[in-house]
């Protein structure tokens, strides 16, 4: 669900004629019917599923930590090689596919959390408080910068190379990403404090039984839904319609709260499902087992549909906003639901996951052979 929801955020960047840099300029406003609809649709996913994915990375790290301890293996051990592979994959994804890749940030965040996951609850709590406070300071500082500079209400003329996504070639877009590397990668470092908090929360939620089919798990999930959906979601709706000055709060502060509520809700719904798995659940499960492949696939297909080197639909269908981005999202999601389901009938891992697993195990095999 996190992978599917992440595309729900990114599709608005792909389908904009300015491409991903539209994140910094021309924020949609609710001053027209179409603008209000777009703001409402963006609200449904903006930042929430990326935060959910971050929490789940923390869950995965905790599972690997527990596995290492059960087997008597040193920690972090080979996890550092896993982080290096994550960085390499993220760097390739950034250069070749998408400016706002999340994997590089996860790689750096994991290098911090990997040394905290096994520490005492008091130590973990102190890190959560400290990183949370730092994140609040960064959000406040960046919000002030947005207000002071007027970012979010700028004109196309301030962009420079504004038409490169509409008419530029694939090589030109790669060159532009490299030229604006620091600008595009600023977000990856900005969100590290938030990432540390969410990684650690994911770790501790697993230990608290949030995913268990038990009364203890149900109690944790109810609390998550109260905080995330009862408090976070209404506040986030207000900031979504509050205009560009609320952009940073709307994307980086409130969505993590909503993500916790979504975690509780989705897990509760899954536990309530009985009987044979339906087509939709099998498809979503297949996506989860091939998450990295689907993440890259959805961005590649969106780029091919929207950019000038592909079908160029971002420019051709700009008149059809806000509805055509929703249709594009639905079409891409449907495609990888079907493809991942078919793939998983024959393989135990997704295509990129197979390559990843080979690269992860390769030095270990060489060590044993030596």
GULO-888517 format. One line per 4 residues: number of its first residue (from 1); their letters; for each residue x negated, y negated, z of C-alpha. Coordinates in steps of 0.02 Angstrom, whole numbers. Layout:
residues N
NUM	a	X Y Z ~ ...
This chain:
residues 370
1	xxxx	0 0 0 ~ -145 -117 36 ~ -217 -88 -139 ~ -49 -120 -221
5	xxxx	-21 -276 -115 ~ -195 -345 -153 ~ -148 -352 -337 ~ 8 -446 -284
9	xxxx	-109 -585 -226 ~ -236 -578 -367 ~ -109 -568 -509 ~ -71 -754 -485
13	xxxx	-253 -793 -520 ~ -267 -681 -673 ~ -106 -747 -750 ~ -151 -931 -728
17	xxxx	-222 -1014 -886 ~ -367 -1080 -780 ~ -405 -905 -717 ~ -470 -870 -541
21	xxxx	-537 -1049 -517 ~ -354 -1102 -506 ~ -369 -1048 -324 ~ -458 -1213 -293
25	xxxx	-348 -1326 -400 ~ -167 -1351 -447 ~ -89 -1260 -300 ~ 95 -1224 -339
29	xxxx	216 -1337 -249 ~ 398 -1318 -202 ~ 446 -1480 -290 ~ 539 -1385 -427
33	xxxx	646 -1228 -436 ~ 510 -1130 -526 ~ 377 -1193 -405 ~ 480 -1145 -254
37	xxxx	507 -969 -323 ~ 320 -950 -355 ~ 277 -1010 -179 ~ 400 -883 -108
41	xxxx	331 -742 -213 ~ 151 -786 -169 ~ 201 -789 14 ~ 247 -605 8
45	xxxx	68 -550 -21 ~ -53 -696 -1 ~ -193 -640 115 ~ -87 -509 201
49	xxxx	-137 -353 107 ~ -319 -406 98 ~ -314 -419 288 ~ -227 -249 296
53	xxxx	-363 -175 187 ~ -493 -250 305 ~ -410 -169 456 ~ -409 -3 365
57	xxxx	-596 -19 328 ~ -618 -31 516 ~ -512 125 538 ~ -622 215 412
61	xxxx	-780 160 501 ~ -711 225 665 ~ -668 393 585 ~ -846 409 520
65	xxxx	-915 362 691 ~ -809 496 775 ~ -860 623 644 ~ -1045 586 671
69	xxxx	-1027 605 859 ~ -932 770 843 ~ -1070 840 734 ~ -1209 774 843
73	xxxx	-1278 663 705 ~ -1368 499 740 ~ -1269 338 718 ~ -1268 234 611
77	xxxx	-1380 354 514 ~ -1325 370 334 ~ -1188 241 355 ~ -1317 107 314
81	xxxx	-1340 188 144 ~ -1151 186 124 ~ -1152 -2 159 ~ -1289 -26 29
85	xxxx	-1184 67 -100 ~ -1033 -39 -54 ~ -1135 -197 -83 ~ -1200 -133 -250
89	xxxx	-1025 -88 -309 ~ -959 -256 -252 ~ -1099 -349 -343 ~ -1062 -256 -505
93	xxxx	-876 -287 -485 ~ -908 -472 -456 ~ -1019 -494 -608 ~ -922 -386 -729
97	xxxx	-741 -400 -674 ~ -679 -520 -539 ~ -745 -675 -452 ~ -664 -644 -283
101	xxxx	-720 -465 -252 ~ -693 -412 -71 ~ -819 -271 -61 ~ -976 -378 -39
105	xxxx	-898 -458 115 ~ -851 -286 182 ~ -1030 -227 159 ~ -1101 -370 263
109	xxxx	-964 -354 394 ~ -994 -168 413 ~ -1178 -199 450 ~ -1122 -294 605
113	xxxx	-980 -183 661 ~ -1077 -22 636 ~ -1179 -68 791 ~ -1026 -119 892
117	xxxx	-902 21 860 ~ -979 135 992 ~ -1003 2 1125 ~ -899 -22 1281
121	xxxx	-725 -97 1275 ~ -790 -249 1369 ~ -924 -278 1237 ~ -802 -255 1094
125	xxxx	-677 -373 1175 ~ -812 -505 1196 ~ -858 -492 1012 ~ -675 -503 959
129	xxxx	-650 -661 1062 ~ -813 -741 1003 ~ -785 -700 818 ~ -603 -751 831
133	xxxx	-652 -920 905 ~ -783 -944 768 ~ -653 -904 637 ~ -533 -1032 710
137	xxxx	-670 -1164 704 ~ -708 -1122 522 ~ -524 -1130 476 ~ -509 -1300 560
141	xxxx	-665 -1367 474 ~ -614 -1304 303 ~ -436 -1369 325 ~ -509 -1541 362
145	xxxx	-616 -1528 206 ~ -463 -1483 101 ~ -369 -1634 166 ~ -518 -1751 148
149	xxxx	-561 -1700 -31 ~ -385 -1671 -94 ~ -424 -1493 -151 ~ -268 -1408 -212
153	xxxx	-199 -1560 -300 ~ -343 -1591 -420 ~ -326 -1607 -607 ~ -381 -1489 -743
157	xxxx	-511 -1615 -795 ~ -608 -1593 -635 ~ -635 -1409 -668 ~ -767 -1409 -803
161	xxxx	-759 -1266 -929 ~ -574 -1256 -886 ~ -530 -1164 -1046 ~ -658 -1026 -1034
165	xxxx	-531 -899 -970 ~ -409 -945 -1106 ~ -527 -945 -1256 ~ -700 -896 -1193
169	xxxx	-783 -729 -1226 ~ -822 -593 -1101 ~ -1007 -638 -1097 ~ -967 -821 -1065
173	xxxx	-862 -775 -915 ~ -1002 -669 -843 ~ -1122 -814 -867 ~ -1000 -931 -778
177	xxxx	-985 -812 -631 ~ -1172 -807 -612 ~ -1184 -996 -631 ~ -1054 -1021 -494
181	xxxx	-1114 -878 -386 ~ -1125 -979 -224 ~ -953 -1058 -249 ~ -867 -893 -282
185	xxxx	-961 -798 -147 ~ -929 -931 -14 ~ -767 -845 34 ~ -856 -679 65
189	xxxx	-965 -760 199 ~ -828 -873 266 ~ -719 -723 311 ~ -855 -620 397
193	xxxx	-800 -675 574 ~ -620 -631 531 ~ -682 -468 455 ~ -775 -421 614
197	xxxx	-616 -450 715 ~ -508 -347 597 ~ -636 -207 581 ~ -645 -192 771
201	xxxx	-455 -202 786 ~ -440 -60 660 ~ -563 43 761 ~ -473 12 925
205	xxxx	-299 38 851 ~ -351 211 795 ~ -413 249 971 ~ -251 179 1044
209	xxxx	-151 304 941 ~ -70 179 820 ~ -62 313 684 ~ -1 455 794
213	xxxx	172 531 781 ~ 199 510 968 ~ 283 394 1093 ~ 114 313 1127
217	xxxx	92 277 942 ~ 270 214 923 ~ 245 94 1068 ~ 87 22 989
221	xxxx	172 3 821 ~ 323 -87 897 ~ 206 -213 976 ~ 116 -239 811
225	xxxx	282 -270 722 ~ 340 -394 854 ~ 179 -495 841 ~ 155 -480 653
229	xxxx	331 -484 583 ~ 422 -572 725 ~ 295 -711 754 ~ 166 -712 614
233	xxxx	283 -695 465 ~ 399 -843 506 ~ 251 -957 544 ~ 167 -901 383
237	xxxx	326 -943 286 ~ 319 -1121 354 ~ 137 -1144 302 ~ 173 -1069 129
241	xxxx	297 -1210 96 ~ 194 -1339 190 ~ 93 -1392 39 ~ -92 -1379 -11
245	xxxx	-154 -1454 153 ~ -101 -1292 239 ~ -190 -1182 113 ~ -328 -1118 229
249	xxxx	-210 -1080 373 ~ -87 -1001 252 ~ -220 -883 179 ~ -344 -849 318
253	xxxx	-262 -875 488 ~ -83 -812 489 ~ -91 -670 360 ~ -199 -559 475
257	xxxx	-59 -566 604 ~ 69 -517 472 ~ -47 -377 414 ~ -41 -300 587
261	xxxx	148 -301 578 ~ 142 -220 407 ~ 25 -87 475 ~ 151 -45 611
265	xxxx	299 -49 491 ~ 224 58 351 ~ 157 188 473 ~ 327 197 559
269	xxxx	417 222 394 ~ 296 359 341 ~ 323 452 504 ~ 511 444 480
273	xxxx	501 526 309 ~ 549 710 315 ~ 560 849 190 ~ 465 861 26
277	xxxx	368 711 -33 ~ 455 614 -170 ~ 378 551 -331 ~ 343 378 -260
281	xxxx	259 442 -103 ~ 151 563 -204 ~ 100 418 -315 ~ 58 304 -170
285	xxxx	-39 443 -86 ~ -139 472 -246 ~ -179 287 -253 ~ -240 295 -73
289	xxxx	-354 442 -113 ~ -426 348 -263 ~ -419 174 -188 ~ -586 111 -255
293	xxxx	-546 170 -431 ~ -373 90 -426 ~ -444 -73 -355 ~ -566 -90 -500
297	xxxx	-441 -26 -627 ~ -307 -152 -582 ~ -427 -298 -599 ~ -497 -235 -765
301	xxxx	-324 -212 -839 ~ -264 -381 -774 ~ -417 -466 -853 ~ -389 -377 -1019
305	xxxx	-206 -430 -1020 ~ -233 -610 -969 ~ -402 -675 -1029 ~ -445 -743 -1201
309	xxxx	-562 -597 -1242 ~ -413 -482 -1216 ~ -230 -512 -1257 ~ -235 -690 -1189
313	xxxx	-63 -678 -1108 ~ -104 -802 -969 ~ -97 -943 -1097 ~ 35 -869 -1211
317	xxxx	159 -836 -1070 ~ 123 -983 -958 ~ 297 -1047 -998 ~ 370 -889 -919
321	xxxx	300 -919 -745 ~ 340 -870 -610 ~ 425 -714 -680 ~ 297 -644 -799
325	xxxx	161 -621 -665 ~ 285 -512 -569 ~ 315 -406 -724 ~ 127 -393 -755
329	xxxx	102 -337 -574 ~ 239 -206 -589 ~ 170 -139 -754 ~ -9 -123 -689
333	xxxx	47 -43 -526 ~ 157 81 -620 ~ 11 127 -734 ~ -111 169 -596
337	xxxx	24 257 -493 ~ 50 375 -640 ~ -133 392 -688 ~ -194 423 -511
341	xxxx	-59 555 -485 ~ -110 646 -644 ~ -295 633 -599 ~ -268 702 -424
345	xxxx	-186 858 -493 ~ -358 912 -556 ~ -483 824 -444 ~ -503 798 -257
349	xxxx	-568 619 -277 ~ -543 472 -393 ~ -668 446 -536 ~ -767 308 -449
353	xxxx	-753 403 -285 ~ -838 553 -368 ~ -981 441 -426 ~ -989 361 -254
357	xxxx	-996 529 -166 ~ -1135 589 -282 ~ -1236 430 -250 ~ -1207 443 -62
361	xxxx	-1264 624 -52 ~ -1407 613 -179 ~ -1543 549 -60 ~ -1487 673 73
365	xxxx	-1508 816 -50 ~ -1680 751 -99 ~ -1728 741 86 ~ -1675 921 116
369	xx	-1765 979 -42 ~ -1922 889 13
